């Protein structure tokens, strides 16, 4: 069995979707707190929209916007 160079040296690059997954976890956190407190989605729309717009948007621009 041969191990990859990245696995043996411990230096692997992050996947391009890693930042998007982190932003989605933040969104789930905000919506979860909101639903737990009020029973419905009220105030969490704004932080979720901001996180998705800036976090996911800039991550996708970094991936696909550079040539």
Secondary structure, 3 states (H helix, E strand, C coil): CCCCHHHHHCCCCCCCCHHHHHHHHHHHHHHHHHHHHHCCCCCHHHHHHHHHHHHHHHHHHHHHCCC
